Amino acid sequence: MEDKKLKQPRRDFLGSIAAGAAAMGMATIVTPLSAAAEKINAHGTAYPDDADAWFNKVTGKHKIIFDVTRPNGVLPFAWPRVFLMTNAATGTPDKDNSVVVVLRHEGIGYAFNDAMWSKYNFGTVFKANVPMTQDPAKKNVFWQPAPGTFSIPGVGPVDIGIDQLMASGVMFCVCAVAIQVYSAVVAGPNGDAAAVRKDWLANLLPGIQVVPSGVWAVGRAQEKGCAYCFAGDPE
């Protein structure tokens, strides 16, 4: 049976997006990307102009894209590791595979550092819980986790931190449209949405590529030959 008490907070927040959109007007929330003030993110990566070039790195023998639309426990990060582990076991080392993780919609919180999780209460905003306790996360638990933090029953400890996956060649990108929409909603109708968005972009995790939109990235990954795997909580 569906737990309505657990579902309600997310619905309330999604309702606030609709209310915010009505109050500010969608034109205010979603400025055309070609006219966006910040064309360079905090790590010097241009977007959207360089996003296609970023996808040119998808050249592996085996290629897959994990579509993360919202937090889903450890699965958005465990599955890329399992893909690499099992390909290694069947003769293809990490360096010969291409894995793309697209963080979009309510999954974008994982693209940012701990300071943003604390300052903007991302654990509540995006319904992202600590996997071990199910409490709202106060930091990005998948960034630089301590050794042994995550373990798969029957397998043992696994390195599924974003930094650990990046070290294995996994590519992470985040949706610019979702950043623009959610930063505007978090700022509220009387807040400075541009300042919030700028703050978020300045606190991206190193190595995260901003892409014009998450659905654009899903399409580009498949054009490059990636198989598709949905990794977001279907609710």
Helices and strands as residue ranges (DSSP letters): H 4-24, H 26-29, G 33-35, H 51-55, E 62-68, H 75-89, G 94-96, E 97-103, G 105-111, H 114-120, H 122-125, E 151-152, E 156-157, H 162-167, E 171-175, H 176-187, H 193-202, E 209-211, H 214-223, E 227-230
